[in-house]
């Protein structure tokens, strides 16, 4: 009997790890679409206990303490509005997101690297306006040559994205798993059922 309790106690928290909560800003919009703003269930419970969020939807599962039983939140809304950043950080992830995870020379998707449009050897700098996502074959083919010398061209010009533009681009890439309780708060760029 004691062994059964111990086994359940050890296994149950592991299954609860997979109950993330969708985090919405005070205006009921996700903080981010890609990556989707999710908290582990522990953070959502803690934020609710500290009265920092309102719980909008819940899973059917409960967590227990010696004195309290609470349903695990699946959607929480921040009580204080978090102002979205206007400046987009120049990171590899944001660069790939700007370029929609495809090579800016041939359009291939998958294993990407980045390429300096004006090669660094020719004085090109690492900036939004000079770096694009590229697949390895295109990157090797272009090498340290200019676009003209390489005979290649960009699918679209390299430029710094606006924060809202990047958030909207993220909406094109829904995660593999969406809990049913999240769907009313997420607006993906997918075809609607007729």
Phi, psi and omega per residue, in radians:
X1 nan -0.818 -3.136
X2 -1.091 -0.637 3.119
X3 -1.136 -0.663 3.115
X4 -1.102 -0.735 3.127
X5 -1.096 -0.777 -3.110
X6 -1.114 -0.729 3.130
X7 -1.092 -0.783 3.127
X8 -1.114 -0.722 -3.128
X9 -1.105 -0.682 -3.120
X10 -1.302 -0.678 -3.063
X11 -1.405 -0.606 -3.049
X12 -1.048 -0.827 -3.137
X13 -1.041 -0.572 3.124
X14 -1.102 -0.728 3.135
X15 -1.209 -0.510 3.131
X16 -1.282 -0.339 3.115
X17 -1.031 -0.426 -3.052
X18 -1.697 0.574 3.121
X19 -2.134 1.143 -3.106
X20 -1.236 2.730 3.088
X21 -1.887 2.309 3.022
X22 -1.270 2.254 -3.115
X23 -1.818 2.124 3.120
X24 -1.904 2.555 3.043
X25 -1.247 3.036 -3.116
X26 -1.102 -0.315 3.083
X27 -1.587 0.200 3.096
X28 1.169 0.434 3.017
X29 -1.901 2.520 3.101
X30 -1.033 2.553 3.086
X31 -1.079 -0.632 3.043
X32 -2.679 2.660 3.094
X33 -1.665 -0.623 -3.100
X34 -2.475 1.812 0.032
X35 -1.272 2.617 -3.135
X36 -1.124 2.362 -3.093
X37 -1.285 1.757 -3.131
X38 -2.201 2.539 3.004
X39 -2.036 2.595 2.956
X40 -1.072 2.684 -3.077
X41 -0.995 -0.559 -3.128
X42 -1.101 -0.731 3.133
X43 -1.155 -0.684 3.140
X44 -1.143 -0.736 3.107
X45 -1.127 -0.775 3.136
X46 -1.066 -0.793 3.137
X47 -1.105 -0.664 3.102
X48 -1.173 -0.750 -3.141
X49 -1.081 -0.643 3.139
X50 -1.484 0.081 3.097
X51 1.068 0.651 3.100
X52 -1.699 -0.255 -3.133
X53 -2.400 2.768 2.951
X54 -1.811 2.419 3.092
X55 -1.533 2.173 -3.091
X56 -1.781 -0.609 3.132
X57 -2.548 2.715 -3.064
X58 -2.357 2.712 2.969
X59 -1.368 2.987 3.090
X60 -1.418 -0.189 -3.086
X61 -1.516 2.691 -3.138
X62 -2.065 2.722 2.893
X63 -2.056 2.646 -3.039
X64 -2.230 2.575 2.885
X65 -2.147 3.091 3.122
X66 -1.021 -0.504 -3.066
X67 -2.055 -0.116 -3.025
X68 -2.368 2.560 3.040
X69 -2.256 2.183 -3.088
X70 -2.359 2.432 3.039
X71 -1.246 2.527 -3.134
X72 -1.306 2.193 3.135
X73 -1.201 2.437 3.041
X74 -1.906 -0.414 3.053
X75 -2.417 2.227 3.085
X76 -2.211 2.613 3.122
X77 -2.090 2.232 3.105
X78 -1.132 2.441 3.103
X79 -1.348 -0.525 3.103
X80 -1.853 2.319 -3.132
X81 -1.203 2.308 3.073
X82 -1.793 2.039 -3.112
X83 -1.232 2.178 3.139
X84 -1.118 2.553 3.107
X85 -1.185 2.459 3.096
X86 -1.579 -0.527 -3.127
X87 -1.587 2.321 3.115
X88 -1.678 2.164 3.125
X89 -1.166 2.427 3.111
X90 -1.480 1.642 3.132
X91 -2.205 2.835 3.107
X92 -1.026 -0.787 -3.136
X93 -1.048 -0.846 -3.127
X94 -1.132 -0.597 3.079
X95 -1.104 -0.828 3.121
X96 -1.107 -0.672 3.106
X97 -1.124 -0.787 3.096
X98 -0.954 -0.745 -3.102
X99 -1.550 0.210 3.070
X100 0.966 0.624 3.057
X101 0.978 0.673 3.052
X102 -2.447 2.660 -3.132
X103 -1.085 2.303 -3.107
X104 -1.442 0.031 3.059
X105 -1.812 -0.856 -3.065
X106 -2.000 -0.228 3.136
X107 1.549 0.042 -3.137
X108 -1.136 2.590 3.077
X109 -1.954 2.818 3.090
X110 2.091 -2.319 -3.054
X111 -1.227 1.848 -3.070
X112 -1.965 2.708 2.972
X113 -2.262 -2.947 3.048
X114 -2.204 2.716 -3.068
X115 -2.287 2.471 3.026
X116 -1.477 2.100 -3.125
X117 -1.056 -0.936 2.969
X118 -1.631 1.968 -3.040
X119 -0.971 2.582 3.111
X120 -1.056 -0.580 3.119
X121 -1.089 -0.417 3.128
X122 -1.782 0.290 3.100
X123 1.635 0.109 3.115
X124 -1.191 2.487 -3.127
X125 -1.836 2.858 3.101
X126 -1.567 1.750 -3.112
X127 -2.642 2.933 3.094
X128 -0.941 -0.670 -3.036
X129 -1.389 -0.119 -3.077
X130 -2.240 0.015 -3.100
X131 -2.148 2.367 3.118
X132 -2.353 2.779 3.033
X133 -1.270 2.408 -3.136
X134 -2.551 2.541 3.027
X135 -1.359 2.811 -3.107
X136 -1.039 -0.780 3.135
X137 -1.041 -0.730 3.128
X138 -1.207 -0.687 3.129
X139 -1.088 -0.744 3.116
X140 -1.189 -0.690 -3.136
X141 -1.122 -0.724 3.136
X142 -1.290 -0.728 3.121
X143 0.985 -2.353 -3.133
X144 -1.796 0.504 3.114
X145 -1.657 2.795 3.043
X146 -1.284 2.905 3.096
X147 -1.035 -0.752 -3.108
X148 -1.100 -0.827 -3.133
X149 -1.140 -0.567 -3.108
X150 -1.430 -0.278 -3.111
X151 1.321 0.305 -3.109
X152 -1.876 2.792 3.056
X153 -2.464 2.707 -3.136
X154 -1.411 2.532 3.069
X155 -1.225 -0.601 3.048
X156 -2.640 2.660 -3.085
X157 -1.148 2.559 3.085
X158 -1.375 2.261 3.123
X159 -2.726 2.827 3.113
X160 -1.277 2.240 3.138
X161 -1.446 2.659 2.986
X162 -1.350 2.660 -3.112
X163 -1.035 -0.781 -3.126
X164 -1.145 -0.645 3.103
X165 -1.080 -0.749 3.141
X166 -1.179 -0.686 3.078
X167 -1.076 -0.741 3.134
X168 -1.176 -0.622 3.068
X169 -1.096 -0.688 3.117
X170 -1.056 -0.458 3.126
X171 -1.177 -0.281 3.131
X172 -1.365 -0.123 -3.035
X173 -2.196 1.254 3.131
X174 -1.129 2.561 3.123
X175 -1.161 2.901 -3.115
X176 -1.118 -0.511 -3.114
X177 -2.199 2.197 3.040
X178 -2.173 2.124 3.097
X179 -1.236 2.522 -3.101
X180 -0.952 -0.612 -3.097
X181 -1.223 -0.242 -3.125
X182 -1.504 -0.408 -2.927
X183 -1.057 -0.560 3.131
X184 -1.215 -0.252 -3.073
X185 -1.912 -0.073 -3.102
X186 -2.026 2.396 -3.140
X187 -2.198 1.700 -3.089
X188 -1.609 2.718 3.084
X189 -1.476 1.175 3.109
X190 -2.191 2.740 -3.129
X191 -1.191 2.371 3.138
X192 -1.467 2.581 3.072
X193 -1.241 2.456 -3.129
X194 -1.467 nan nan
